[in-house]
Structure formats: structure tokens, C-alpha cells
Amino acid sequence: MPDPFSPARLGPLNLRNRLIKAATFEGRTPKALVSDDLISFHRTIAAGGVGMTTVAYCAVAPEGRTERRQIYLRPEAAPGLTRLAEAVHAEGAAISAQIGHAGPVADARSNRLPALSASRRLSPLTFRFVQAATEDDLARITRAHADAAALAADCGFDAVELHFGHNYLASSFLSPRLNKRGDARGGSLVNRASVARQIAEAVRARVGDRIAVLAKINMSDGVRGGLTEADGLAFALLLESDGHLDALELTAGSSLLNPMYLFRGDAPVKEFAAAFPQPVRTALRLFGRFFLHTYPYEPAYLLPTARRFRAELKMPLILLGGLTDRPSLNLAMSEGFDFAALGRALLIDPDLPNHLHQNPSATSACTHCNRCMPTIYQGTHCPLSTTFHPPPR
């Protein structure tokens, strides 16, 4: 069993340990560009001892943002991205950009651009119709992923993480519930997986071995009629056979239909409602419990599903979900996972990796109340912590 704090190889990268800051939208880019506050956020995470921090979420196109204040990767963003990479490197950590297209999770009202999905449908997030992506749209978006990865590499990033989960655009094609197409992008799993596979191929062709290329994939959507565990595994095996990726990060749930399936713990309906404008605010107050389900939290809660993926796949895997102490990290390593991803626990204590390295009995202060989730609209932070503060507006 490798020590979670031992150095590790990830594609062309050498990481100082096996801990990765999971992608969690930081809410610190008011002009859709890197801000000083975003740099401070990731510098703090890097100084806390992770092997690599992940900048999230970086859209590859303006309509691919979940809302207009998110970064989208274009030449104007390069100076800030370069400063960000340099700041993280100065603390001894590597840096990855999570890149993707939000698809049906995009807020068309905020972006002032139509949202796209596998098929036309009414969005439960915006109460607007989402358009079915055309082949021209998909070709443009595939090129945009390759361009974004190259820009990240040029700016000194060590990796990109392709967002193929949570019913974002590529994931919407994978979902039988969201993909009702009758063309070569719908029907069989191979057809539904074609968008993600062509994006991975295009990105690898553009960046070669300059940087590591990862993908975040759903093991299941956690919704009736969505991607099942069996299809999720079949998709992972297709990605492995293609050979374009250095690792897979295993996740679950749907930002569109069932977000709490990933997070587990309390469902902060009241706080979420307060973060949205009308009419979504009232809808969440009235019906939020039907959308924000409550799932009990337990350490390493995605491990029971992820075991099947580890048994079938040979490529490096990143385990996510409830890895907040040495026993859970050691368990992940003993089960054959190559890396562990931490999210909420680093918001309340960005120094947690250093604490766990120095004191194996240290524990996280995270209570899994999930009140950090609605803060993404004002500057992602833990309401119980004084480390990160919402930036001034």
C-alpha cells in the first residue's frame, strides 16, 4: 500500500504526494478572469500541502459557463492564468484546470446565450428551454476544448481535467434520460459516448505529453433513467481503451437533477433558495426538498461503487468523496486507488494535508452541513471557517 503522502507519477507529472484538491467552483472571478482573490485562494490551498490543486470551473466557450462570472478560456485570460500557475508552483504544488462545457447546467439568462444539451428540454434551473446541440456545435466545442487545454499548458498549468460528469454537456449525451436523439449521437452507449471520446482525443492530440490529461466521469447519475453504474463502467472502459487519458476521477450525481447524490450530508435548502433570484428562489423554498435530497454521510462514501471500477480498470484512478482523515486515505490506497481528491474539507481547513502528514490522528473539522455549496455565488467558503472570506462585490 503506498503512503498517501509519498511522491507519485501522474502522466508526465511528478507530484509531491497523492492528494488532489477536487474541483469546486470558487466564485472568485467576477469578470470571468483570474482575480487576485482566486490566486490567494489557490496559493493557500497549495501551501496547505496538497500535491495538486484544481481550478474550477473553466469553460471552453462563453455559453458553456454555469453563469457569466466564471472563467472561460480565451487569450484575454492568459496573463492571469500564468500568475495563478506561478503562485501555486511557488508553494510546491502542481496546478490543474478543470475544463468543459456546462451544457444544460449553463444559465442561459446569466450568460445571455442559449444553453445546449443532447436534446431539447426545459431546464429545472432556469425554466427556459435548452437547445439540442448540432453537429456544428459539437465540432466547435471539441476544438474549443483542445484550444483551452493548449492555453492552459502555455500558461504553465501542469494538467487539465476534462469535465465529463454531473450532466454537463458531455455527460448529458451519456444520459439516456437527457439524450433522446435518433442520430449517431444517441441510442447505444457507444453512440452516446462519442462526444466525450472525441473531446479526449482532440485534447491529447493538441497537447501531447506537455501536460497530464485527466477526466472526471460519473459512475452513475443517481437519477431514474440516467446513466447507470453498468453504463458508467462501460464508458470508463472505452476511455481506457482509447488511451488518451492519464487518469480518471470517479464521481456521481447530476448538477441538473440530483446534486446531493455527490455531496452527501445535510441539504441546505434555505441557504440555496436565498442565493437565487426569483422565480427560482420561491421554487426552491417550496419544492427544494424534492430536488435537494438528503443522503447520509459516511467516510469514503463513493468507495463501494468505485471498487467495481478499480477491479475492471487498469489505468490510474482518483477516488473522491469523504476522504478527510488518515484512515480513509489509507483505505483508498489499500483498495488500489492511485490518488485521493479532497473538496469541502479543504474549505474549512486548507492546511489539513499538512496536519494529517504530521499527525496521523488529526481529524477534519468539516461537519458535512454543505452550507458551503450555496456560497459559490458569493465566493466559495465554509461558513464555519475564518480562512476564506467572500470577496467584495
LUMKOLMAR-636411 format. One line per field, with one value per residue (C-alpha): residue in three letters; x, y, z. Coordinates in pm, 1 decimal. Example, Ala and Ser with C-alpha at 12.3 -4.5 7.8 and 13.67 -1.06 7.14 Angstrom:
BEGIN
residu: [ALA / SER]
px: [1230.0 / 1367.0]
py: [-450.0 / -106.0]
pz: [780.0 / 714.0]
END
This chain:
BEGIN
residu: [MET / PRO / ASP / PRO / PHE / SER / PRO / ALA / ARG / LEU / GLY / PRO / LEU / ASN / LEU / ARG / ASN / ARG / LEU / ILE / LYS / ALA / ALA / THR / PHE / GLU / GLY / ARG / THR / PRO / LYS / ALA / LEU / VAL / SER / ASP / ASP / LEU / ILE / SER / PHE / HIS / ARG / THR / ILE / ALA / ALA / GLY / GLY / VAL / GLY / MET / THR / THR / VAL / ALA / TYR / CYS / ALA / VAL / ALA / PRO / GLU / GLY / ARG / THR / GLU / ARG / ARG / GLN / ILE / TYR / LEU / ARG / PRO / GLU / ALA / ALA / PRO / GLY / LEU / THR / ARG / LEU / ALA / GLU / ALA / VAL / HIS / ALA / GLU / GLY / ALA / ALA / ILE / SER / ALA / GLN / ILE / GLY / HIS / ALA / GLY / PRO / VAL / ALA / ASP / ALA / ARG / SER / ASN / ARG / LEU / PRO / ALA / LEU / SER / ALA / SER / ARG / ARG / LEU / SER / PRO / LEU / THR / PHE / ARG / PHE / VAL / GLN / ALA / ALA / THR / GLU / ASP / ASP / LEU / ALA / ARG / ILE / THR / ARG / ALA / HIS / ALA / ASP / ALA / ALA / ALA / LEU / ALA / ALA / ASP / CYS / GLY / PHE / ASP / ALA / VAL / GLU / LEU / HIS / PHE / GLY / HIS / ASN / TYR / LEU / ALA / SER / SER / PHE / LEU / SER / PRO / ARG / LEU / ASN / LYS / ARG / GLY / ASP / ALA / ARG / GLY / GLY / SER / LEU / VAL / ASN / ARG / ALA / SER / VAL / ALA / ARG / GLN / ILE / ALA / GLU / ALA / VAL / ARG / ALA / ARG / VAL / GLY / ASP / ARG / ILE / ALA / VAL / LEU / ALA / LYS / ILE / ASN / MET / SER / ASP / GLY / VAL / ARG / GLY / GLY / LEU / THR / GLU / ALA / ASP / GLY / LEU / ALA / PHE / ALA / LEU / LEU / LEU / GLU / SER / ASP / GLY / HIS / LEU / ASP / ALA / LEU / GLU / LEU / THR / ALA / GLY / SER / SER / LEU / LEU / ASN / PRO / MET / TYR / LEU / PHE / ARG / GLY / ASP / ALA / PRO / VAL / LYS / GLU / PHE / ALA / ALA / ALA / PHE / PRO / GLN / PRO / VAL / ARG / THR / ALA / LEU / ARG / LEU / PHE / GLY / ARG / PHE / PHE / LEU / HIS / THR / TYR / PRO / TYR / GLU / PRO / ALA / TYR / LEU / LEU / PRO / THR / ALA / ARG / ARG / PHE / ARG / ALA / GLU / LEU / LYS / MET / PRO / LEU / ILE / LEU / LEU / GLY / GLY / LEU / THR / ASP / ARG / PRO / SER / LEU / ASN / LEU / ALA / MET / SER / GLU / GLY / PHE / ASP / PHE / ALA / ALA / LEU / GLY / ARG / ALA / LEU / LEU / ILE / ASP / PRO / ASP / LEU / PRO / ASN / HIS / LEU / HIS / GLN / ASN / PRO / SER / ALA / THR / SER / ALA / CYS / THR / HIS / CYS / ASN / ARG / CYS / MET / PRO / THR / ILE / TYR / GLN / GLY / THR / HIS / CYS / PRO / LEU / SER / THR / THR / PHE / HIS / PRO / PRO / PRO / ARG]
px: [0.0 / 152.3 / 164.1 / -85.0 / 192.7 / 451.6 / 551.8 / 357.4 / 367.2 / 61.6 / 122.6 / 419.7 / 388.7 / 574.0 / 352.7 / 486.1 / 200.9 / -119.6 / -368.2 / -553.6 / -774.1 / -1102.2 / -1261.2 / -1508.7 / -1620.9 / -1453.0 / -1686.6 / -1387.6 / -1381.0 / -1625.3 / -1507.5 / -1470.7 / -1095.4 / -844.6 / -856.9 / -607.3 / -856.8 / -858.0 / -477.8 / -478.0 / -735.0 / -526.1 / -196.6 / -347.1 / -463.3 / -118.3 / 59.2 / -168.2 / 9.2 / -187.2 / 7.0 / -210.0 / -490.3 / -766.3 / -905.2 / -1276.7 / -1466.3 / -1302.4 / -1546.4 / -1420.8 / -1683.8 / -1886.4 / -2218.3 / -2056.9 / -2039.9 / -2286.6 / -2307.8 / -2139.1 / -1881.7 / -1698.6 / -1371.1 / -1386.8 / -1053.9 / -951.7 / -633.7 / -752.0 / -737.7 / -374.9 / -191.6 / -400.0 / -371.0 / 6.8 / 23.0 / -200.2 / 18.6 / 332.6 / 179.3 / 81.8 / 420.3 / 591.6 / 420.7 / 546.2 / 218.5 / 106.9 / -198.2 / -476.2 / -757.6 / -1094.9 / -1219.8 / -1553.1 / -1888.0 / -2176.1 / -2436.4 / -2781.8 / -2638.2 / -2545.1 / -2754.9 / -2871.8 / -3021.0 / -2692.7 / -2475.0 / -2717.7 / -2652.9 / -2856.0 / -2772.9 / -2702.9 / -2773.0 / -2800.3 / -3171.5 / -3409.9 / -3566.6 / -3693.8 / -3424.0 / -3529.8 / -3260.9 / -3371.3 / -3720.6 / -3600.0 / -3568.4 / -3221.7 / -3137.9 / -3019.7 / -2654.4 / -2597.1 / -2301.6 / -2159.8 / -2193.2 / -2013.0 / -1730.9 / -1682.8 / -1691.3 / -1445.7 / -1199.8 / -1259.4 / -1155.6 / -830.4 / -768.4 / -839.6 / -602.1 / -327.2 / -382.8 / -360.3 / -35.2 / 105.8 / 22.1 / 220.2 / -56.5 / 52.2 / -275.3 / -627.9 / -929.5 / -1199.6 / -1542.2 / -1741.4 / -1968.3 / -2265.1 / -2482.0 / -2268.9 / -2265.2 / -2066.3 / -2249.5 / -2588.0 / -2509.5 / -2422.3 / -2753.6 / -3044.0 / -3277.8 / -3132.9 / -3030.0 / -3332.9 / -3152.2 / -3220.4 / -2889.8 / -2538.5 / -2507.1 / -2799.8 / -2914.9 / -2631.5 / -2369.8 / -2102.3 / -2303.7 / -2374.4 / -2006.7 / -1882.6 / -1883.8 / -1663.9 / -1431.2 / -1374.9 / -1303.8 / -1043.6 / -883.5 / -869.9 / -719.3 / -448.8 / -364.9 / -318.2 / -114.2 / 67.0 / 269.1 / 320.3 / 67.7 / -136.2 / -488.8 / -748.3 / -1122.6 / -1392.9 / -1662.5 / -1987.2 / -2005.1 / -2381.3 / -2613.1 / -2815.5 / -3144.8 / -3405.4 / -3341.3 / -2995.2 / -2652.0 / -2633.5 / -2332.8 / -2304.2 / -2301.1 / -2063.7 / -1817.1 / -1857.7 / -1786.6 / -1474.3 / -1351.2 / -1398.8 / -1192.4 / -922.7 / -910.1 / -874.5 / -556.3 / -586.3 / -612.7 / -365.2 / -624.8 / -996.0 / -1156.1 / -1467.5 / -1771.6 / -2151.0 / -2470.6 / -2629.8 / -2593.6 / -2910.8 / -3130.4 / -2974.9 / -2672.6 / -2675.2 / -2606.1 / -2242.1 / -2211.3 / -2396.9 / -2480.0 / -2726.2 / -2924.0 / -2910.7 / -3240.6 / -3293.1 / -2944.0 / -2969.6 / -3301.1 / -3156.7 / -2874.1 / -3104.0 / -3315.8 / -3687.6 / -3868.3 / -3609.5 / -3593.6 / -3959.8 / -3949.0 / -3660.5 / -3834.1 / -4146.7 / -4001.2 / -3632.5 / -3664.0 / -3772.6 / -3457.9 / -3201.2 / -3236.7 / -3061.7 / -2815.1 / -2633.7 / -2265.6 / -2008.2 / -1631.7 / -1524.7 / -1890.1 / -1821.2 / -1583.5 / -1845.7 / -1931.4 / -1574.9 / -1446.8 / -1607.7 / -1433.7 / -1099.7 / -1145.7 / -1213.4 / -981.7 / -603.7 / -544.3 / -482.1 / -796.6 / -869.9 / -1113.7 / -1341.9 / -1591.5 / -1545.2 / -1166.7 / -1094.5 / -863.2 / -571.0 / -785.4 / -995.5 / -690.2 / -510.4 / -821.3 / -827.0 / -464.5 / -513.6 / -804.8 / -576.6 / -665.0 / -372.2 / -486.3 / -738.5 / -940.7 / -1048.9 / -1302.6 / -1515.0 / -1261.2 / -1008.9 / -1253.0 / -1274.6 / -906.4 / -674.3 / -385.0 / -549.8 / -296.0 / -6.9 / -186.6 / -257.2 / 100.4 / 242.7 / -16.0 / -191.2 / -460.0 / -562.7 / -924.5 / -1113.2 / -1342.9 / -1587.8 / -1939.1 / -2081.8 / -2351.4 / -2298.9 / -2365.2 / -2052.1 / -2240.8 / -2462.3 / -2161.7 / -2031.0 / -2238.1 / -2061.0 / -1712.0 / -1684.0 / -1607.6 / -1701.7 / -1936.5 / -1770.1 / -1416.7 / -1226.0 / -969.4 / -1159.0 / -1387.5 / -1629.9 / -1464.6 / -1609.4 / -1864.8]
py: [0.0 / 335.8 / 611.8 / 884.6 / 1135.3 / 964.2 / 1116.3 / 986.0 / 995.7 / 1123.3 / 1103.1 / 1332.8 / 1486.3 / 1415.5 / 1511.4 / 1556.0 / 1341.1 / 1166.4 / 1428.8 / 1641.9 / 1940.6 / 1849.6 / 2097.4 / 2318.8 / 2640.7 / 2919.4 / 3210.2 / 3446.1 / 3554.9 / 3848.2 / 3944.3 / 3585.2 / 3627.9 / 3528.3 / 3766.1 / 3831.4 / 3668.0 / 3349.1 / 3343.2 / 3383.4 / 3103.6 / 2850.1 / 2966.7 / 2895.1 / 2550.5 / 2476.3 / 2589.1 / 2354.8 / 2055.0 / 1906.1 / 1757.6 / 1937.4 / 2192.4 / 2209.7 / 2540.2 / 2516.7 / 2564.5 / 2684.6 / 2686.2 / 2634.0 / 2866.1 / 3161.7 / 2974.3 / 2682.8 / 2867.7 / 2781.8 / 3159.8 / 3457.3 / 3528.7 / 3201.5 / 3190.6 / 3091.3 / 3015.2 / 3265.9 / 3470.3 / 3752.1 / 3508.5 / 3408.4 / 3668.7 / 3587.1 / 3213.7 / 3247.7 / 3439.5 / 3179.0 / 2888.8 / 3064.6 / 3129.4 / 2764.5 / 2640.2 / 2868.9 / 2669.9 / 2338.8 / 2210.3 / 2137.1 / 2301.4 / 2165.5 / 2340.7 / 2169.5 / 2245.3 / 2169.3 / 2287.8 / 2311.5 / 2219.0 / 2200.8 / 2317.9 / 2654.2 / 2954.6 / 3097.9 / 3400.1 / 3489.0 / 3411.2 / 3582.2 / 3290.3 / 2974.6 / 2668.6 / 2340.6 / 1976.5 / 1641.4 / 1702.8 / 1995.4 / 2014.2 / 2253.9 / 2338.9 / 2297.2 / 2550.4 / 2840.2 / 2742.1 / 2802.5 / 2556.5 / 2418.9 / 2366.1 / 2039.2 / 2070.9 / 2039.6 / 1869.7 / 2215.1 / 2298.8 / 1978.2 / 2034.4 / 2388.8 / 2276.5 / 1993.3 / 2240.0 / 2473.2 / 2200.4 / 2148.1 / 2523.5 / 2557.5 / 2276.3 / 2428.1 / 2767.9 / 2615.0 / 2442.8 / 2765.1 / 2941.7 / 2691.6 / 2456.5 / 2101.0 / 1927.2 / 1966.0 / 1776.4 / 1719.0 / 1753.2 / 1454.7 / 1426.0 / 1577.3 / 1606.3 / 1884.4 / 1871.3 / 1551.0 / 1384.5 / 1489.4 / 1284.4 / 985.3 / 1002.0 / 809.1 / 1041.1 / 1353.3 / 1208.9 / 1132.7 / 1171.4 / 948.1 / 1013.1 / 874.5 / 1059.1 / 875.3 / 523.4 / 285.9 / 364.2 / 379.2 / 646.7 / 839.4 / 827.3 / 964.0 / 1329.7 / 1269.9 / 1039.0 / 1284.1 / 1562.7 / 1348.8 / 1257.1 / 1619.3 / 1741.8 / 1476.9 / 1539.6 / 1910.0 / 1893.2 / 1561.6 / 1487.9 / 1850.2 / 1816.7 / 1545.7 / 1493.8 / 1365.0 / 1321.5 / 1342.2 / 1085.6 / 978.2 / 626.0 / 684.0 / 984.7 / 888.9 / 959.1 / 729.2 / 679.1 / 832.9 / 680.8 / 355.1 / 206.9 / -59.3 / 202.6 / 419.8 / 132.6 / 54.1 / 419.6 / 413.8 / 103.9 / 280.7 / 576.0 / 342.0 / 157.3 / 486.6 / 561.6 / 940.9 / 994.8 / 968.0 / 910.9 / 910.8 / 1082.5 / 892.9 / 1097.6 / 1064.1 / 1267.2 / 1532.3 / 1907.0 / 1932.8 / 1672.8 / 1540.3 / 1735.3 / 1595.8 / 1244.6 / 1351.5 / 1560.0 / 1358.3 / 1507.0 / 1789.2 / 1957.4 / 2337.6 / 2422.0 / 2753.3 / 2878.1 / 2769.9 / 2947.7 / 3271.0 / 3256.3 / 3254.3 / 3528.1 / 3490.2 / 3277.8 / 3010.2 / 3132.8 / 3067.4 / 2737.4 / 2617.3 / 2722.9 / 2532.4 / 2230.4 / 2224.5 / 1908.4 / 1724.2 / 1841.9 / 1856.5 / 1509.2 / 1412.2 / 1124.7 / 1015.3 / 1097.9 / 831.9 / 817.9 / 716.3 / 707.4 / 654.9 / 364.9 / 85.2 / 182.6 / 271.1 / -74.6 / -222.8 / 33.1 / -37.5 / -409.7 / -367.7 / -81.7 / -84.2 / 291.8 / 526.1 / 621.5 / 910.7 / 838.4 / 1118.9 / 1152.6 / 1155.3 / 1124.3 / 1351.3 / 1158.4 / 915.9 / 601.3 / 693.7 / 795.8 / 476.3 / 279.6 / 441.8 / 347.7 / -7.3 / -55.0 / 22.9 / 385.3 / 595.1 / 936.0 / 1085.1 / 1401.0 / 1635.8 / 1918.4 / 2051.3 / 1954.0 / 2194.8 / 2485.8 / 2467.3 / 2378.1 / 2422.7 / 2301.8 / 1963.5 / 1773.8 / 1913.2 / 1832.0 / 1474.7 / 1427.7 / 1548.7 / 1387.2 / 1072.6 / 1106.9 / 1456.4 / 1494.4 / 1730.2 / 1994.4 / 1958.0 / 1876.0 / 1797.3 / 2060.5 / 2158.2 / 2524.5 / 2588.6 / 2486.3 / 2797.8 / 3025.4 / 2960.0 / 3260.8 / 3499.4 / 3348.4 / 2984.2 / 2945.8 / 2747.9 / 2948.6 / 2783.2 / 2889.6 / 3215.8 / 3112.8 / 3205.9 / 3507.6 / 3607.5 / 3872.0 / 4224.5 / 4283.0]
pz: [0.0 / -97.0 / 158.6 / 55.6 / 124.2 / -92.7 / -429.6 / -728.0 / -1104.8 / -1294.0 / -1667.7 / -1731.4 / -1382.3 / -1061.9 / -767.0 / -415.4 / -278.7 / -382.9 / -258.3 / -512.5 / -440.4 / -611.0 / -848.9 / -662.5 / -830.6 / -635.0 / -715.5 / -730.5 / -1094.1 / -1119.4 / -1469.4 / -1594.8 / -1548.5 / -1281.6 / -986.2 / -708.7 / -474.6 / -683.8 / -678.3 / -299.7 / -269.6 / -460.3 / -309.9 / 32.9 / -78.3 / -224.7 / 90.8 / 286.7 / 140.3 / -149.5 / -438.0 / -694.4 / -682.0 / -942.5 / -1070.2 / -1133.5 / -1333.9 / -1661.0 / -1951.7 / -2304.1 / -2454.8 / -2323.2 / -2340.1 / -2155.2 / -1822.6 / -1549.3 / -1501.9 / -1663.9 / -1391.2 / -1449.1 / -1636.2 / -1996.7 / -2153.6 / -2419.5 / -2484.9 / -2257.0 / -1964.1 / -2022.5 / -1806.9 / -1501.0 / -1554.7 / -1577.1 / -1249.0 / -1087.4 / -1200.5 / -1079.6 / -736.7 / -690.4 / -810.8 / -561.5 / -283.9 / -421.4 / -568.9 / -923.6 / -1079.5 / -1299.5 / -1484.9 / -1495.2 / -1845.1 / -2002.6 / -2128.7 / -1882.3 / -2143.2 / -1979.4 / -1646.5 / -1803.3 / -1703.4 / -2035.0 / -1863.2 / -1692.6 / -1995.6 / -2235.6 / -2468.5 / -2538.0 / -2331.8 / -2513.5 / -2433.2 / -2604.2 / -2659.9 / -2625.0 / -2280.0 / -2018.3 / -1763.6 / -1398.3 / -1308.6 / -1528.4 / -1650.8 / -2004.0 / -2289.3 / -2358.3 / -2724.2 / -2876.1 / -2981.2 / -3354.7 / -3519.4 / -3591.2 / -3220.8 / -3123.9 / -3370.9 / -3240.6 / -2877.9 / -2943.1 / -3097.7 / -2803.8 / -2558.3 / -2747.8 / -2762.8 / -2389.9 / -2298.5 / -2509.8 / -2349.4 / -2002.6 / -2097.1 / -2241.5 / -1915.3 / -1708.2 / -1593.9 / -1528.6 / -1613.5 / -1739.2 / -1611.0 / -1871.6 / -1710.9 / -1835.6 / -1532.1 / -1347.3 / -1662.2 / -1809.3 / -2188.7 / -2246.5 / -1958.2 / -2097.6 / -2408.1 / -2189.0 / -2001.5 / -2158.1 / -1967.7 / -2128.4 / -2464.7 / -2682.8 / -3013.1 / -3309.1 / -3483.9 / -3437.5 / -3102.2 / -2941.0 / -2868.9 / -2785.4 / -2522.7 / -2791.6 / -2971.5 / -2653.0 / -2551.7 / -2883.8 / -2775.8 / -2472.0 / -2661.6 / -2947.5 / -2697.1 / -2517.6 / -2848.9 / -2965.1 / -2639.3 / -2633.8 / -2998.9 / -2921.8 / -2600.2 / -2643.5 / -2331.0 / -2232.4 / -1951.4 / -1783.3 / -1917.5 / -1672.0 / -1694.9 / -1430.8 / -1503.9 / -1342.6 / -1212.4 / -1212.7 / -1237.7 / -930.4 / -1110.7 / -1259.2 / -1628.7 / -1610.5 / -1655.7 / -1462.1 / -1286.3 / -1557.9 / -1833.2 / -1634.4 / -1613.4 / -1984.1 / -2062.6 / -1843.4 / -2025.1 / -2359.7 / -2237.6 / -2113.2 / -2445.3 / -2634.0 / -2439.0 / -2440.1 / -2063.4 / -1777.2 / -1502.4 / -1425.7 / -1128.9 / -1021.8 / -925.7 / -926.7 / -935.8 / -1151.4 / -1103.0 / -1309.8 / -1140.0 / -817.4 / -688.4 / -333.9 / -461.6 / -484.6 / -170.5 / 95.8 / 432.4 / 500.2 / 220.6 / 274.1 / 101.9 / 281.6 / 200.2 / -163.6 / -206.4 / -68.8 / -325.8 / -630.6 / -792.3 / -846.3 / -956.0 / -872.0 / -511.3 / -447.2 / -633.8 / -417.4 / -98.7 / -197.7 / -371.3 / -278.9 / -73.1 / -385.8 / -569.6 / -288.6 / -142.8 / 178.1 / 171.7 / 487.0 / 504.9 / 581.0 / 527.6 / 176.3 / 68.9 / -303.8 / -238.9 / -251.4 / -610.6 / -706.8 / -609.4 / -919.2 / -1138.1 / -972.2 / -1027.3 / -1401.2 / -1496.3 / -1516.3 / -1557.9 / -1261.9 / -1068.4 / -833.5 / -551.7 / -434.2 / -152.5 / 223.6 / 236.4 / 531.0 / 766.1 / 757.5 / 793.9 / 489.2 / 286.9 / 379.0 / 287.0 / -57.2 / -114.1 / 15.8 / -224.3 / -517.3 / -590.6 / -702.9 / -579.1 / -336.7 / -403.6 / -123.3 / -154.4 / 131.3 / 398.3 / 244.2 / 262.3 / 638.9 / 677.4 / 377.5 / 597.2 / 651.0 / 433.7 / 635.9 / 961.8 / 851.7 / 735.9 / 1063.7 / 1289.9 / 1160.6 / 1428.7 / 1314.5 / 1203.0 / 977.7 / 1125.7 / 834.8 / 961.4 / 614.5 / 665.5 / 299.1 / 368.7 / 163.8 / -150.7 / -187.3 / -123.5 / -476.1 / -586.0 / -347.9 / -312.8 / -213.4 / 156.0 / 464.0 / 689.6 / 989.2 / 891.2 / 900.8 / 638.1 / 322.7 / 302.0 / 28.6 / -190.3 / -200.1 / -473.9]
END
